[in-house]
Amino acid sequence: MVRASTPFLTSTGRVRIGWRLGGFFGVTLLVGGVVGVVSPPGVVGAAFALLVGALVAGSTLLMLDGQRPGALGFYIARDSVTESVRGTALGVLIGMTVVGGMALLGGMTWEARPGTVVGWLTGAVGALAWFAIPAAAEESLLRGYPLQALTEAYGPLIGIGTTSVAFGALHLGNPGSGVLEVVNVTAAGLLFGVVYVKTLSLWWVTGMHLGWNWAHGYAADVSVSGLDVVDAPLYEGMTAGADWLGGGTFGPEGSVVATCVLLVATLGLWRAGALKPGTAALDAGSLVRAETERNERKD
């Protein structure tokens, strides 16, 4: 039945996307604010509050759209562990490619520091745990419901592009942030968006985000998006040379090496057929999947 469209509803009776996105961010802030009152102070506490808010808001809106909560991308299944590990490994690989390129070009150096191999390994696990909550929070906030809703309404290019620009904008206030830095964070958002659309899995995308941050913040021991939040024993990493090469105080995400690696990785994964939704992702469903199936029926 076709109805007359209104400022609130489409002609099919669906709530317009602007209102749905506004509701998502409103509920996220409301729930996140309440959780933040009882969360411990600091980056991880704030990220945890944001994560809970985004999960509640995204799951609620998806259920109103006739989807299950797992459609958000954080379904509970055996695939969750596998996808998280693979995503983290891929994120580390891409992140360390940036580090290696910078080192070869003189944009990064290291100095020896006291420590032990056991201490480094213990710290590596702790750093993974520390970076996990902020990564999950940012992915739930942007690559969760907003990317799905935008992709369903306007297609994957608009969905990925819009959420990537928003991802870059979130880092405008970080220490050392400038034009190149925001461009690179936006490019990272493109990479994460492509991986979500390919896999329908926030486990994959959060793992990649986690691996990228861990590779820079712990393995290379330099700043991540302008923040020096963890410290590795045995050595101290330092950016070197011009800011466009070494990234300055912002870290590798401020380097043109990161620009090149991120764009190549994004294009490669977009064209590659290796990344596909797993069984659990297909069973959970998503607005992206629904949009894809509608297009297939039209063809």
N, C-alpha and C positions, 0 to 999 in steps of 0.2 A: 504494500500500500504506500503510495507516494503522498506525502503531506507537504503543506506549505512550509518553507524554511523560515526560521526565526533567528534572531541574533544569538539564541542559546542552542537551538537544535538545527540539524541539517534536514533536508527534505525526506530522509529515510528515518528520522526520529533519533538520530545519534547525536549525543552532546558534541558540540564543536570542539576541535582539537585545542584551540586556545584556552577554553574553559577547563578542559581536562588537564592540560599542562599546568595551568594556574592552580587547579586543585591539588595536583601532585606536589608542587613546590610548597603550597600552603600547608598541607598535611605534613610534609617532610619537616618543615620548620617548626610546626607546632609540636609534633611528637619528639623531634630532635631536641627542642628546647626543654621539654619535660624530662627526657632521659639525661640531658646535660646537667640538670640540677644534681643528680645523684652520681654522675660519672666522675672519675678522678680528674683533677686538673691536668692540663697539658695537651699535646698534639694528639696522642692516642685516645684520650678520654673524649675530646671533641669529635674526633673521627668516628668513634664508636657511637656517639649520640646521633651523628649524621647518618651513619649506616643504618641504625635501627629506624630512624625516621623515613629514609628512602625505601627501605624494605617494606615497612608498613604501608606507606603511601602507594608504592608501585604494585604491591600484591592486591591491595584493596581495589585499585582502579582496574587492574586486569580481571579480577573476579566480576566486577560490574560489567566488563566487556565479554563475559562468558568464558574467560580463561581460568585455568587453575593457578594457584600462587606460584607453582614451580615454573610457570611460563616466563617469569621475570628473568630466569637464567640461572638461579641458584637452587636447582632441584637437588634432592637428596637421593643419590644413587651411586652404584659402583663407579660409573663414569665420572663422578665428581672428583674423585681422587686422581684418576688417570689424566683427566683434562687439566686439573690444577698443576700437576707435575710437568706435563708437556708444555703448558703455557709458561710456567716459570722457567723451564729450560730454554724455551725460545726467547723469552725476554732477556735472560742472562746472555744468550748468544748474541743477540742484536746489540745489547748494551755494551758488551765487551768488545764487539767489533768497532764501536765508536771509540772506546778507550784505546784499543790497539792502534787505530788510525791516528788518533791524536798523539799518541806516544811516538809513532814513527815520524810524524811531522814536527816533533818538538813542542807539542802543546800540553804535555803532561810529564811530570817527573815524580820520583819517589825517593824518600830518605829513610834509612834504617832506623828503627825504634826498638826498645826492649819488648820482649814477648816470647811466647812459645807457640809451637804448632798446635798443641792441645788448646791453648788459650784462643788461638785464631779460630779453630773449628768450633769451639764453644760459642765464641762471639758471632760466628757466621749463622748459627742456628737462632741465637737471640735476635740478630738483626733481621732475619727472615720473619720472625714473629712480630717484631716491632713494625716493619713495613707493611705487614699483611692487612691490618685494619684500615689504615688510610687508603691503601689501594682499593680495597673492597668498597669503602665508602664512596670514593670518587667514581668508581665504575657503576655502582648502584644509582648514584645521583644522575649520571648522564647516559651511560650505555644501558641502563635498565629501562624503566618505562619511557623516558623521553625519546630515546633513539627508536624504540619500537613504535611509538605512536606517530612520530614524524615519518618513519619509513612506510608505515601502513598508509598514511595520508598522502605523501608526496613522493615516495620512492626512496631507495637506499642512498642515492647521491645527496639528496637534501637532508636526509636523516643523519648520515655520517658527517656531512659538512657542517650542519648547524651545531651539532653536539661537540664537534671538534673546536669550532670557534669559541663556544662557551667554555670548553676545557682550557683553552689558552687564556681566556679572560679571567678565569679563576686565579691565575697565577700572576696577574698584573701587579699585585701588591707585594710579591715576594722580593726579598733583598737581591739587588743586582739585576732586576728585571728590566729588559729593554725590548726593542723591536725584534731583533734576531731571537732573543730568548722566547718571546711569546709566539713567534712563528714556529719555532721548534717544538714547543709544547703543543701547539695546534697540530703540527705534523704527527706528533705522537698520538694525539687524539684520533687522527685519520687512521693510523695503524690499528689502534685498539677497536675503532668502529668497524673497520673492514673485517677484523677477526671475529667480532660478535656477529655480524651479518652472515659470515660464512659458517659459523659454528652454532649460533643461537645459545651460546654458553657464556655466562658471566664467570664461570670457573676458569675457562680458557683466558678470558680477557683480564681478570684479576690476577691470574698467574703471570701473564705477560707484564702487566704493570708492576707487580711485585718483583719479578726478575730484573726488569729494567732498573728500578730504583736500587735494588740490592747490588747489582753489578757496579753501579756508580758510587753509592753511598758506603758500601762495605768492601767489596772486592777491590775497587780502585781507591777507596778511602778519600773521596772528595765530596764536595757539596752536591746535593740533589735539589734542583730548582731553587738554588740560593740558600738552602738550609743544610747546615752541617750537624746532623743529628745522631750519628753513630761513629764509633772510632774503632779501627782495626789495629790489633797489636802487630808487631814485627816491622811495620813500615808506616810512613805518613805520605799520602798522596797530595800533590800540588799541581794546579794548572800553571802553565807557563806560556810565554810569548804574548802576542797580541790577543786582545779579548775575543776577536772573531775566530781565532784558532783554539785558544785554551779555554774560552768560556768565562774567564774572569771569576768573580766571586759566585756566579750563578752555577758554575760547574759545567760538565760536558754538554748539557742542554743549551748552553750559550755558544756552542761551536758550530762552524759551518760543516764540520765533519759529521756531526749529528744530523744536520739538515740532509746531507747526501745519503747517509745510511738509512734514515727513516723513510725518505721518499722511495729509495730503491726497494726497501723491505715491503713497504705498503703496496707498491705497484706489483711486486713479485707475488705477494700473497693474494692480491686481488685477481690476478690472472691464473694463479695456480689452482689446480683442482684437488690438491691434497687435503685442504681443510674442508671438512663437511660436518654437518650435525651428527652427533652420536645418537644411539637409540634412545637414551634418556631424554635428550633435548627434543627429539621428535615426539616422544610420548608426552612431554610436558606441554608442548605447543608454545606459540608466541604470536603476537600481532604481526611480526615479520613473516612468519611461516604462513599465516592466514593470507597476507597480501600476496605472497609468492604463489600460493595455490589458486587464488583468484585470477592472477595473471596467466597461469598455466591453463586454466579452464577457458579463458578468452582466446588463447592461441589454438 
